[in-house]
Amino acid sequence: MIATVARRAIRAAFLWLAATAAFAQIDVDEERVAEAREAFIDNVVAEHGFERSEVTGVLEGATISARVLELISRPAERVVPWYEYRDIFLNQSRIEAGVDFWQDHAVALEVMAENHGVDPHIIVATIGIETLFGQRMGAIPVLDALSTLAFAYPPRSAFFSGELESLLLLSREEGADLLEASGSYAGAMGAGQFIPSSYRAYAVDGNGDGRRDLWNDWDDILASVANYYGVHGWQTGEPVAVEAARPSDWSGPEPGGGLDLDATVGSLKALGYKFKVDLPDDAPARVFAMERDLDSLEYWVGFQNFHVITRYNRSSKYALAAHQLGQAILGAYEASAESGQ
């Protein structure tokens, strides 16, 4: 499973001084890190039969990254208002890149979308947002990211310990040295940015070659993103979200900050929201408020497919951006096909 422990250990030694200088600024408890690491090793050895020396060697080669701790404290979904967040992803260059990507992978994309019951444009949009169609898959060693968050980030240490455990299992199961992989600050990997537990649960061998390669094999990548959406309940051809208006003398409740569909089409209309959608009144829904600009809000009603996108990334901004990018790419792709370009 692990062929590069020595190289990682050497790299870690060179990075240690720079990293510890930043630790003081973000108050990393090195004693707690050591205790958490030992508890993790005890667990994976007992639960999964790993050799203690092997796991210890891997984790000794991992660097606790101040950069990772900085990034997780201010993700874009939380600190960037909608009107700025949207512009990051909805621009002409990304739309054109999406059309080119669709044209390059049209046959495989249609097959995978049909096999998993998913609209192809949401697959394209997701890969476009996550990695600019495979061009930006992340440069942070996944082992470093997950070790940092498992051992040095108490607010979510349990979650990321589980992801680190999944990374070790994934490396063993796939017969590949995924411990050398690079990805995001949160340990997401490949063109679709799957965290290790999602990789294990939802990645698909799209071409039957016996491997699930989410970096280089587009059959696997497209099938895996499609499978993720399909498993989580995507409804082909159904709406994702529509913009809504409400009276100027609105006296109803303001939208909350959750993601679950806590209302219905009918109940939102009864409150006074005005929107058009071809769904029955009892269809689950939720209203979301987004920053139109510095001084005003816009309101969107999300449905089942919106909720499914938030399973991929737990952010209403992400879901709306994916929806709008998907619609823009779909329109441009269809126009290109009609014109014969």
N, C-alpha and C positions, 0 to 999 in steps of 0.2 A: 504493500500500500504506500509506503513512504520511502522515496528514493533520494530525497534531497535535504535531509535533516542537517547535514554538515554545512551545506551552502547557506541555508537559512540562518543557522547559528552564527556564521561568520558575518552575514549581512546584519543580523540583529546587534552584534557587538559594535559594529561601526555606527549604527543608528542610536545606540543607547544614550550617549552623552547628549546628543541633540534633543532626544525625546525627553529625557529627565529634566532638561532646562525648562521645557514647556509644562511638565507635570506640576511644577510649583504654582503656575498660574491657574491651573484648573483643579488643583487640590486632589491629586490622586493618592489614595491611601495604599502604599506599596505593601504594607502588611496584609491588608484585606485582599489585595490582588493575589498574593501568595497563598493565602488560606482558601480563596475561592478556586484557584487553580488546582490545589491538592484535592479539594472536595469534588471537583469535576472529574479529575483522574480516577478517584475512588469509584465514582458512579459509573463511568463508561467501562472501566475494567470489570466491575461486578455485573453490570447489565448486559454487556455486549461481548465479553470475552477478549477484549483487546489486551495485548501485552503491555504491562505497566511501563516498561522501559521504552517501548515504541511511542506511546502517547506522551510520556514525559519528554522524550527527545523532540517530538514535534512541537510541543508547547514551549519548550525552552528556546526554540528557534523563532517564535513569534514575537513581534514587537508590540508593546502597548503604545498606541498611537495617539498623541495629543491632537493631531489633525482630525482623526475620526471623532473624538470626543467634542471637538469644536463644531464639526459639521452636524452631528446629530442633535446638537442643542439649538440649531436654527434651520430646520428644513424649509425649503422654499414654499411648500404648501402652507406653512404657518405664518411666515413673515412677509410674503409678497402678496399684495392685494390682487384681486382677480384681474383687473384691467392690465396690470403688468404681467401677471402669470400667463394670461391668455396670449399676449404678444410674443412671449418666449417661444411658443409652439405653433401659433397660427400666423404664419408668414409665408410669403410666396415661395421662398426657396425651399421650405420644408414640404409645402404642398407639391411643388414640382418634383422634388426628390421622391415623394410618395408615389406619384404617377409613374416615374421611372422604375421604382422598385416593383410596383404592381405589374408593369409590363414585363419586367425581367422574370418574374415568378408567377405569371398568370395561371399557368396550368396547375402547378402544385398548390397555389393558393386556393383556387376554386375547388380542388379535390379535398383539401384539408378542411376548408370551411364547410363543405357539404357533409363530409364524414362526421363532423362534430356538431353540426347544426348551428353554425355561427355565421353572421354576415361578414364577408371578407374585408369590408372597409374598416371594421373595428380591429381586425388583426393587424392590418397595415398601419393604422393610426397608433396602435399600442407600441409597435416596434419603432415607429417614428418618434414617439415621445420618449420612450425608454432609452434608445441608443442611436437615434438618427439613422435608422435602418442598418444597424450593425457597425456603424462607423465609430461610435463612442461607447465602449462597453465597460469603461472604468479602469483605473490604473492602480487602485489600492489593493494590495494582497488580501484576498478574502480571509485567509487565516489570521492575519493581523487585525482586520476589522472585527471579526467575530470574537477573537480573544480579548480585544480591548473592551468591547461592549459586554461580554460575558463576565469579565473579572473586574473591570474598572468603571462600570456605569451602573450603579445600584438601582436606578429607577426601572431598568428593564433587563437586569442581569438574568433573571429566570428565562425570559424569552430567548435572549441571545445565547445562553448556555445550551438551550435546546437546539438552536441553529448550528452551534459549533459541534454538538453531538451529531446532528444530521450531516454535517460536512464530513466528519470522519467516517460515518456509515456510508455515505454516498461514494466516497473515494474507494472504499472497500468493495462496494457492490458493483460499481461501474468498471472496476479494474483499470482506473485511470488516476493519474496523480493530480487530482483536483485541488490538493493542498497547495499547489503552486499557482493556482488560478488567480487572476485579478478581477476586480469588480468594483462595486460601489462602496461607500463608507458604511453601509448597513449590511454588507455581505451578499448583495444581489449579483447574479452572474449571467453572462451570456447575452445574446441579442435581445432576449425578452426579459432580462433581469429577474430571474427566479432566485429567491433565497433557497438555501439548501433543502428545507423541508418541502417547499413547493416543487423543487426539482425532483425530489424523490417521489412525491405524490402525483404530480401532473405531467412531468416530461414524458414525451412519447417518441418511440422509435418510428419515425415517419416513413422510412424507406426499407425497413426490415433488415438492416445490416447488423443488428445485434447490439447497437450502441445508441445512446441518447446524447448527441453532441449538440449543445446549444450555443456553440461558438461558430462552428464552420459548416454545419450541415443544415441547409435551409429547409429541407423536408422535415427534419426533426424540429427545427425552430417553429415553423409555421404550424405544424401539427400540435406542438406543445402549447402554444398560445391559444390555439383554437380549442384544445382540450380543456384548458383552464376555464375558459369562458363557458364552454358547454357543460362541464361538470357543475358549475356554479349557477346554472339555470338560465343561460341566455335564450331569448325567444327570437328566432329568426324573423326578420321583417317587422318586428314590433317597434314602437317608438322608444327613444331613450329619454328625451327631455324636451319640453317646450317652454318658451318664455311666457310669462303670465303678467297680467296687469291687475291692479286693484284700485278701488275708488280713492279719490283724493282725500275724502274724509274718513279714511280707514280707521276703524276702532277695534279691529280684531287683534289676536295675538301675533307677536313677531315670530318668525321662524326660529326654531331652536338650532343647536349646533350638532345634533346627531346625524347619523347616516341611515338608520333603519327607516323603512317605509311605514310611517306611523299614522297615515291618513289614507283616504281614498280619493279618486277623481271626484266623486259626488260630494264628499264632505268638504273638500277644498272649494268647490264651486259654491256650496252653501255658505261658506264663510265670506264669499265675495270675490274670490280670485276669478279672473276672466282668462280663459285659455281654450284652445281648440285641440282636441285629440280624439282619435277614433278608438276609444277604449270604453268599456262599460263603466257605469258609475261606481261599481264595487271594486274596480281595479286598484290595487295598492299604489300609493303615491306619497310623495313628500315635497314640500316647498322649500327651496333654498334661496337665501339672499346672497347676492354677489355684489362686490363694489364695482359699479359702472364707471365711476371716476372718484375724485377726491370727495365730492359732495353728495353723491346720490347712489342709490342701490337699484339693482335690477332683480327680478324674481323669476326663478325657474322651477318648474314642476318636474321632478324626476320620477321615472316609473321602474318597472322590474329590471330592464336592461341597464339603467343608470345605477341601480343598486348592485348589479353584477360587476360593473366596472369598478365600483368602490371596493369590491373584494380583491381586485388586482392591486389597487393602491387605495388606502383608506383616506381618501380626500375627495370632497365634492368638487374642488377646483380641478383636480386631475380628471375626474369623470367627465366634467363638462368640456374640458379641453380635448379629451380623447374623442368625445362625441362630435364636437365642432370640427376638429381636424379630419376625422373620418368622413364627415359629410363633404368637406371641402375637397378632399382627395377623390372621393367618389364622383363628385360633379366634374372635376377636371379630367378624371380618367375616362368617364363616359363621353365627354366632349371630345377628347383626343381620339377615342375610338370612332366616333361619328365622322370626324374630319379625316380619318385615315392616317393620322400621324403616328 
